[in-house]
C-alpha cells in the first residue's frame, strides 16, 4: 500500500512539467515565437494527446472515487495485515482519497494542456497565418499621451 501511495504521488508530480516553459525544455529556445511551423504542429499534436490523457486520468479518478464511496471494500481473514488493520470503512476512505487525488491531478493537468494548446494555436495563427485568415480578439489599448487605457477589439484580416 505504501508503494501504491508513493507511486501515485510520483505520477502526480511528474504529470506536469515542473520547471521552465515547455518549449525551453524541449526545443531550447527562450520564446515560443522562435519555433518553426513544424515544431509548432508537433507540439500542438502532443499537447492534444496529453489533454486526452489528462481527461482519462481525471475520469478514472472519478470512477475510483465513486467505487470507494458506493462499493464496500471486502475485508476477511485472507486479507493482508494492513487491510485488516484499516477495516472495510478505512479502506473505502483510502480508495476514495486516492480517487480524489487522481481526479484533482487529471483536472489540473487538463487545464494546463488546454492552455498550452490554445497558446500554440494562437502562435501558429499569429506567426504563420493561412489564406483568408480573420482574427477578432480583445485588446487593451494604451494612450501614451494621457497615460490611460481602454478596452477594445482588434480585427485582423489576411488575404
N, C-alpha and C positions, 0 to 999 in steps of 0.2 A: 504494500500500500504506500509505503514511503517512496518507493521508486516511481509509482504512478503519479504521486503528488509532485515529485521533483521533475519528472518528465513533462507534466502539464505546465508547470511553472516555466521551464526552459522553452517549451513550444510557444508560450505566450510572449516571452521576452524576445525571442528571435523571429516572431512572425512579422514584425515591423522593423525596418532598418533603424538602428539606434544612434547612428552618427552621421552628420553631414546631410547634404542633399543626395538624392538617389543618383543624379547624373554626375556628381563629383565622384561617387563611389564606383560607378560602372564605367564612365567614359573619361574620367579625369579632366573634366572641364569645369570652369567656375560659373558658367552662365548657360542656361538652357537654350538660349538663342544660338549658341555655338554648335549645336548638334546638327548633323546633316539630315536631310529628309528621310533617308533610310534608317538612321538611328532613331529618329522620332517615331517612325512607323513601327519599328521593332519594339520600342519602349511602350507604345500605345497597345500593341498586341499583348505584351507581357503584363501590363497594368490591367487590362481587361480580364486576362486569365487569373490574375491574383485577386481581382474583385470577386470573380466567381468562386474561387476557393474560399475566400473570407466569408462569403454568404453561406456556403456549405458548412463551414465551421460554426457559424452562428446558428444555423438551423439545427445542426447536430446537438449543439449546446441546449437549444430549446427542447429538443426531444429527450435528452438526458435529464433535464430539469423536470419535465413532465413525468418521466418514468420514476424519478426519485420521489415525486410528490404522490403519485397515484398508485404505483405498484409497490407492494410491500416487499422488502428485501428478505429472502428466506435465510434464516439462521437456524442451524440444527447442530447435532453433535459432531457431524463431519466437517463443519466449518472450521476455518483457521482460527487461531487464538485471538487475533485482532478483531475478527468479525464477531466472535463470541463475546469479547470484551465490550465492543461497541453496542451490540444488540441490534435488533431489527430497526428500531427507531433511529439510532445513531448512524447506522449505515445509510438509511434513507436520507438523513440530513447531509451526510458526506457526499452522496451521489448528487443530491440537489445542489450542493455548493459547487461541486466540480462542473455541473451543467451551467450554472450561473457564470462561473469563471470563463468557460468556453464561449458562452453567449456574449459576454462583455468583450472578450478578446476579438471575436469574429466581427462584432459590430464596430468596434473601434478601427480595426484594420480595413473594414469595408469603407468607412468614411475616408480613411487615409487614401486608399486606392481610387475611390471615386474622385477625390480632389486632384490626385495626380493625373488621372485620365482627362479630367477637364482642363488642367493646365497644359497637358501635351496637345490636346485638340486646339486650344487657343493659340499655342505657339505655332502649330502647323498652319492654321488659318491666317495668322498674322504674318509669318515669315515666308510662307510658300502658298499664297492664295491660288486657288484654281480659277478656271474661267467662270465669268459671271458670278463672282463672289460678292455677297451682300452681308454686311455685318452691322447690326444695330445693338449698341451696348451703352450702359450708363457710364457717365464720366463726371468727374468733379473738375470744374473749370476755375482757374485762378486768375484774378485780376491783379497784376503786379503793381499797378498804379495806386489803387486804393487798398491793396492787401486784403481783399475779400475773396471768398469762394462761393460758388453756387453750383447746384446740381444741374445736370443737363444730360442730353443724349447725343451720342456720336453715331453718325451714319457713314459707313464706308462702302463704296461701290467700286468693284474692279471689273473691267470688261476684257 
